[in-house]
Amino acid sequence: MSAMSGVMAPSRPVSAPGPMPSPFSLPLHALRIAGKCALPLIAWFSAGQAVRFGLLYLGTEISHGDARQLRLVATIAVLTLIVMASMTVTAGMLWSVRGALWEINARRAGGEEDERYWVSMNRVAPAFAVIYLTWGFHVEDARDFVQTDYLHNVDDFLGDSFLGRSSTVGRGLIDLDWRISLGLMAVAFLLRALFSKMVERGDGKVSGLGTALSEFAFVFFGLNATFVLANARSDWVSHRLAISASGELVTQAEQSIPGWEAFWGAVGEIWPYIVDGVFIPLTWLTVAVLVFGTYADDARTMLRDTRFEKGIDKLYSTHSITQKSVERITGGFQERWVPLANSFRQTLTGGVALFGMMCLCYVSLHVGAEYAMRGVRTLIGSKVEWLWMLVGTPVDFVKNLLVTVLTMALLAAAFDIAATRGRRTAPAPEAPEPPAVRDGRTGVSA
């Protein structure tokens, strides 16, 4: 993977067009970026898929056999590396298109030096880990691991089923003893705190990557302990007075308020589409903004130049205990929504139309890919038995390659247009006043 960090887009400067870039030029700009940077994008994706498959295969190999608890520890460590590989490839694909962006070339023209890949990764990793885990992108990695385990060990699974024995196939991520899980969770927590302090002080060349690695390990190693402890306390929590009272209030509201159940039922049906069509694209745009170096995840940046700015300034001017208390209460909300709000606000510098175009292009790309995949499967057909066991993987690879490359180009183009429009509409900096000329005899200003 490190060898790929030297693959970049063409170094020839790309200048922005004369007129203000239009939000409706987003699809064409994305295709231009994808065309100019096709080679590094394809190379990053292909290398990432090879590493991902190798790690998945390794995990399914080591999760079965003697000394099972030690094997399960190694299996979860492999899952952590799989997620780290996904982060590395995503950041690498976005980083490789820097040379084709107007904003980056404007920075170069202003004397700003290019950021090296591993420097960018070290800065990106902590926030990427929080976003990746908060929005549940790791679930797909765990699902792929379980699916690979079943396909790789299908004979053992069927044999155990026929003999009436409990099978370990597909259970490599959930069978770790909760006491071992709790201990490893504590170790990962301490490492995360250590690396986080190093990041705050600006120490260490890989402190950011260490923070991300310990963040992933903290979550994955703690899953088993959290699950067991949550089940142990579920009955106790369900019978507490406040919990019981809140459940009764919800039931009474459903019975007494006209349209309550219908309203929330409609919201429940619409919400997944809102998440997939608006929040997920905005989340990946947050990652792109993070890679290109203008990321912000604090509430003060989000509320700058609004009516709430004075309130947030007062909060940050209070005692540190008050600030920490508020952060503990609102921590989950901030991790999930504040980065998205900051990215949404930055995108709005290019106009509301740009954000709408980005979401429309993102959804159209993914929905169109599914319909195209259906057409390809219909065209190939399935008259030959087990045919798709052979051709399914290459077809899926080509489809995922095209979708991923175009998605990364789309995110980069959305950032580029927003940043370029923001740069052109920003007021020019005021020239500093010339120094006063002093009389050499009296020392008085002339």
N, C-alpha and C positions, 0 to 999 in steps of 0.2 A: 504493500500500500504506500510506503514512503516514497517509492520510486515514482509513483504517479503524481506526487505533489509538485513535480517540476513541469507537468503538462499544463499549459495555459492556452488561452485564446490568442489569436494573432496579436502581436505587439504593435501593429500599425495603428496609430491614433485614430479614433473614431470621434468625429465632432458632431454635435447636435445640429439638426437642421436649422435653417435661418428662422422660420416662424416658430411660435410657441408650439411644442409637441401637443397634439390633440389626444385626449383620452381615448378617442375612438380609433386611434392608430395602434392601440395596444396589441391586437392580434398580429399585425404586420411587423411590429417591432419585436415581438416574441419570436416570430418565424425568422427574422433577420438574425437575432442572437443565436437561435438554435442552429441556423445554417453556418454561421461563422465559427461557432464553438462545438460543432457536431463531434469532432474527433475526441477532444478531451471529455466531453459529456459521456459519450459511448464507452470510452476507456474506463472512466470512474465507475460507471454503472456495472460494466462487465466484471471488473475486478472486485467490486463489492459483492456481486452475486456469487462469484467463485469462493470468496472468503466466507460468505454466509453459509453456502452449502457445506463447505468443509467443516465449519463449526457445528452446524446442525448434525452432520453425520458423526462427528466426534462425540457430541453430547449423547446421541442414541447408543453409541458403543459403550461408553463408560458408565451409563446409568444402570446397567444390569450386571449382576455377578456377586461375588463374595464381598465382605466389608461394605455392605450396601450404604450405610450412613455416610461413610467417607466418599463413596461414589456419588451420592446425592449432593454432597457439598461441592464436588467438582462439577457436577452437572449444572448447578445453579450458577457457578462461576463461569461456565461456558455460555450460559444464557446472558450473563452480564456482558461478556465479550461480544456476543451477537448484537446486542443493543449498541454497544460502543462502536462496532463496525458500521451499523446503520447511521449513527451520528457522524462518523468520519466521512462516509461516502456522501451523505447529504450536504455537509459543509463543503466537501471537496468539489462537488458538482457546481454549487453556487459560486465558490471561490474561482473556479476555472473560467467563468464567463466575465470576470471583472474587466478584462481588456476590451470587451465589446460594449461597455456601458458608457453613455455620455457623462454621467455624474463622476465616474472614476477618472475619466480623461480630463474632466474639469479640475478635479483635485490634483491630478498630475501637473496640469498646466499652472496651477497655483503653487507648485513647489512641494506638494505633499508626496512623500515616498510611498511606494507600494508596500503593503503589509505582507510578510512572509506567511506561508500557509500554517505552519505550526504555531506561530505567534497568534494568528487569528483563531485557530482551534482552541488554544489555551484560554483565550478571552471568551470564546463562544460557549465552551463546554458547560460551565455551571448553569447558565440560564437555559441552554438547550435541554439539559437533563430535567430541570423543573418543568418546562413546557411539555416534554415528551411523556413524562410520568403523569402530570396533572391531567392531560387530555387523553390518557389511556392508549397511546400509540404502541406501547410495549405489549398490549394484549395480542396483537397480530403476530409478534415474534414468538410469544408463548404458544399460540395456536399452531404456528408453523412447526414448532418443535414437537408438539404432541402428534401432529399429523405425520411428520417424518418418522417418528418413533413407531407408530402403527404400521406404516408402509415398510419400514426396514425390518421390523420384527414380527411380521404378520404370522409367520409359521409358529413362533413361540406363543403368540396370543391365541391362535386357533387351537393349538395343542393343549394349552392350559384350560381352555374353555371346554373341550371335549372330555378332559379328565376331571373336570370339576374343581380345578385348583384356582386359587386367586392369582391373577397375572399382575406383573409389575410393569407391563407395557403401557406407556402413556401416563405413568404416575411419577415420572422422574422429578417433577417440580412440586409435588404435594406430599410426598411421603417422608420428608425429612423430619426427624424428631423435634418436637417443639422446643425442648430445652437447648438442643444444639442451635436451632434456629434463633432462639432468643439471645444466646451468647454471641453468635456471629453478628446479629443485628446490633448488639451493643458495641462490638468492635468497629463495625462499619460506621456507627454513629460518631464514635470518638475520632475516627479518621476523617469523617466529613467535617467535623468541627475544626480539626487541625488544619485541613486544607482550606476551609473557608476563611479562617483567620489569615492564612498565608495570602489568599487572594485579596483580602481587604488591605493588607499591608503592601501588596505588590511584590511579594517575595516568591521565588521559585519559578523556574522556566516551565514546569508542568503542573503547577498547583491547580490550575483550572481543570485540567484533565483528571487530576487526582480527585478533585471535588466531584466531578461528574461520575467517575467510577465508583467512589464510595457512596454517592447518592443512589445509584442503581443497585449496588450491593445491599444497602440498607433496606431498600424496598423488597428486593427479591428474597433475601435471606430471612426477612421478617414476616413473609407471607404466612408461613406455616404457624409460627407462634401467634401471630395476630388472629388467624382463623380459629385456633384452638381456644385462645383466651376469650375471643368474642362469643364463641358458642357457650363457653362455661358461664358467661355473665348474661347471656341473652334472657334466660328465665328471670333472673334477678331484676334486670332492667325493665322487662315487660310488665312487671307487677308493681313498679314504683308508682306513687300517686300521680306525679306530674305527667308521666308517660301515659298512664291510663286515662287521665283527665283529658289530655290532648287528643287521644284517639276517640273519646266520646264526643268531643266538640266537633271533630271532623264528621263523624257519623250524623250528629244532629244537623250540621250545616247541609249535608247532602239531602236530608229529609225535609228540612224546613225552607231552604232558599230555592226558589224556582230557577231552574236552569243550571244549578251548581254542577251537577254531575255531567250534564251535557257540555258545559263550558270546558271543564277540565279534561273531558274526553276528547273534545276537539283540539285542545292545546296539546294533549298527548300524541295525537295523530300528526299534527303539523310540526311539532318541535324537532323530531329527527331530521326532517327536511331542512329546517332552518340551520341546524347544526352542520349538516353535510354541505349545504349550499352557501353558508355565510361564515360560520365560525371556524370550520376546518380550513377553508382557503385563507382566512385571516390569520389563523395560527401558523400556517406555513409561510405566509408573508412575514410574520413576526420573525421566523427563523431566518428568512432572507435578509430582512433589515438588520438582524443581529450579525449575520456574516459580513455584511457590507459596512458595518462599523458605526451605525447611528441608532443603536438599540437603547431603549430605556424601559425599565420595569418598575419605576417608582411613581407613586401617586402624585407627587409634586409636579413632575413633568407632564403627567396626564392632564392636570387641572390648571396648567399655566395659561395665563391670559383669559381666565374665566372668572365668574362671580365667586367661585369656591376657592380661589387661590389664597385669599386672605385667611380663610378658615384653616387650610392645610398648613399655611405658614405659622399660624398660632399654635397648631398642634406640634410642629417641629421645634417650636421655641419653648415648649413646656419641659418639665422634668423628664429625664430619660426613662424613669419607671413608668410614667404615663404613656410615653411613646411605645415602650415594649408591651405594655398591657393592650394597647390598641392593636399593635401588630399581631399579638397572639390571637386576639378575637377575630380579626379580619384577615388572618394569614392565608387561609384557603381561598378566600375571595380574591385577594390581591394576586396570588400566584396564577390563578386561572384567567382573571379578567383584565387586570391592569396592563400586562404586556399587550393584550389584544387591543385595548383602548388606545394605548400609545401608538401602535401600528396603524390603527384605523384613523387616528388623528393625523398621522404623517401622510397617509394615503390621501386624506381629504385635502392636503395642500395641492394635489393635482386635480381636485374637483370631485364632487359626488359621482359624476359620470364615470370617472376612472375606477372607483371602487365597484360600482355596478358592473362595469365591463369586465373587471377582473373576476368577480364571482360568476358572471355569465359564462365567460370563457372557461373557467375552471370546471364548472358543472357540465358544460357542453362537451369538453374534452373527455371527461370521465364517463359520462353517459354515452357519448358517441363511441368510445372505445368498447364499451360493453355490447352495444348493438353491432359494431363491426366484428367483434369476437363471435357473436352469435352467427353472423353471416359466414364467417370463415369456417366455423364448425359445420354449418349446414353444407357448405360447398365441399368440404373434405368428406363429410359423411361418416358413417360408422358401420358399413356393411361387413368389414373385416373384423372379426373378434379380437379384442384387446388392442385394437389399432391405437386408441388414444393413450394407452400406456406408453407408447413409443413417441407419438407426435405431439402429445399434450404439452409436455415440458418445453420443447422448442417454440411452440406457438405461444404459450404463456410468456416465455422469455421475450419474444419479439414484441408482444403487446405491452408488457410492463416496461420494456426499454423505451418504446415510443412515447408512452404516457408519461413516464418519469422525465425523460429529456424535455418534452414539450412543457411539462409542468414547471420544471426548474427555469426554463427560458421565460415562461409566462410570469413567474414571480419576480425574476430579475427585471423584466421589462416594466412591470407595474412599479417596482421601486424606482427604476431609472426615470420614468416619466414623471412620477410624483416629485422626486428629488430635483429634476431639471426644472420643472415648473415652479417649484418652491424657490429654487436658486434665482430664477429670472424675475420672480415677482417680489423677492425680498428687497427691502429698501437698501440703498447703497450706504455703506458706512460713512459716517461723518468724518471729514478731514480734520485732523488735529490742528488746534490753533497754533500759529507760529510763535516761537518764543519772543518775549519782549526784548527790544534792543536797548541796551543800557549805555548811558554816557560814561565813557571811560574816566572822565575827570571827577564827576560827582557821584557816580554809582546810581544815579536816578534814571529810571526808564525814560526813553525818549518819547 
